[in-house]
């Protein structure tokens, strides 16, 4: 038995798995609102109570939304510190891996079923090539998968906090607004739930918006997306278009940086909810607009992960590798 976790800024998933033929076999899982707990160990304790058992597991792997340094993580959007030492105080095993959340999600790409992905660009997959994952949600995560000794090995990244690179006059205006508001314009301030709110703020300068009036900030991204998808608000339509194009452009940047000839995967909570907007051509047009490397990115397979628990599944894959001594 192994323990897997996906610790995010909004929601934390914990699950118990066993080894299966093709991928980890789910035994039990629970979801917890992260902000309602004071620490990760408090969530572990709640999980132990809920499943009615202790933590006698062979191995554990947990993906967290933040950089991992010396087996410790500071969660960017929560304000917690999490460490392997802290987890070892609760778990009856020394086989514990603390992973960046996108690194954990990247472990899932080799075991996803056909109905858990949606193809945006079929491309031409290179069996010995690298891959990459990008995922927008509460924040923006990125990870690389390098082809090493016959298998794809996930590596973490904090690329979501890199500088935002505007491509159009409207995006330059957005970057100036972000710089004035935050001191610098970073990618996550554009491509994330709060990023969509920033774009909405830019497209609605001097204008009220019925779609978001009176809503808490956490509820605004969904309202903006819905108003953009249904074309109920022209400025929300523009905001959604700008979001999708920036997302596609950054996904293409990631594909170039990782030479992702084995595939580029789009994960996170936002993509499945705005899938029609990703499929209408804007995302892939921005993805492919990379001369002189447009032929390279045009051959990369691009797929949206629609399994909402891909991060937890990936952590389970990593934990099973750990249990097997990999």
FENTA-V314210 format. One record per backbone hydrogen bond with DSSP energy under -0.5 kcal/mol. CO is the residue of the C=O (numbers start at 1). NH is the residue of the N-H. Records with the same first field share a line. If there is no record, write none. Layout:
CO = NH  NH
This chain:
1 = 58  59
2 = 17
3 = 61
4 = 15
5 = 63
6 = 8  13
7 = 65
10 = 34
11 = 8
12 = 32
13 = 6
14 = 30
15 = 4
16 = 27  28
17 = 2
18 = 25
24 = 26
25 = 18
28 = 16
30 = 14
32 = 12  34
33 = 36
34 = 37
39 = 43
40 = 44
41 = 45
42 = 46
43 = 47
44 = 48
45 = 49
46 = 50
47 = 51
48 = 52  53
55 = 57  92
59 = 3
60 = 97
61 = 5
62 = 99
63 = 7
64 = 66  101
65 = 76  77
67 = 69  74
69 = 72
71 = 84
72 = 69
73 = 75  82
75 = 78  79
80 = 75
82 = 73
83 = 87
84 = 88
85 = 89
86 = 89
87 = 90  91
91 = 93
94 = 96
95 = 60
97 = 62  99
99 = 64
100 = 104
101 = 105
102 = 106
103 = 107
104 = 107
105 = 108
106 = 109
108 = 111  112
113 = 116
114 = 117
116 = 306  307
118 = 304
121 = 302
125 = 127
126 = 129
130 = 262  263
131 = 145
132 = 265
133 = 143
134 = 267
135 = 141
136 = 270
137 = 193
139 = 137
141 = 135
142 = 157
143 = 133
144 = 155
145 = 131
146 = 148  153
148 = 151
151 = 148  153
152 = 154
153 = 146
155 = 144
158 = 161
159 = 162
160 = 188
162 = 187
164 = 166
168 = 172
169 = 173
170 = 174
171 = 175
172 = 176
173 = 177
174 = 178
175 = 179
176 = 180
177 = 181
178 = 182
179 = 183
184 = 186
185 = 164
186 = 189
187 = 190  191
190 = 192
192 = 196
193 = 197
194 = 198
195 = 199
196 = 200
197 = 201
198 = 202
199 = 203
200 = 204
202 = 205
204 = 207
209 = 212  213
212 = 215
216 = 219  220
217 = 220  221
219 = 223
220 = 224
221 = 225
222 = 226
223 = 227
224 = 228
225 = 229
226 = 230
227 = 232  233
233 = 237
234 = 238
235 = 239
236 = 240
237 = 241
238 = 242
239 = 243
240 = 244
241 = 245
242 = 246
243 = 247
244 = 248
245 = 249
246 = 250
247 = 251
248 = 252
249 = 253
250 = 254
251 = 255
252 = 256
253 = 257
254 = 258
255 = 259  260
256 = 259
259 = 130  261
260 = 263
261 = 126
263 = 132
264 = 303
265 = 134  267
266 = 305
267 = 136
268 = 272
270 = 273  274
271 = 274
272 = 275
274 = 277  278
275 = 278  279
276 = 280
281 = 285
282 = 286
283 = 287
284 = 288
285 = 289
288 = 290
290 = 293
293 = 297
294 = 298
295 = 299
296 = 299
297 = 300
299 = 124
301 = 264
302 = 120  121
303 = 266
304 = 118  306
306 = 308
307 = 310
309 = 313
310 = 314
311 = 315
312 = 316
313 = 317
314 = 318
315 = 319
316 = 320
317 = 321
318 = 322
319 = 323
320 = 324
321 = 326
322 = 325
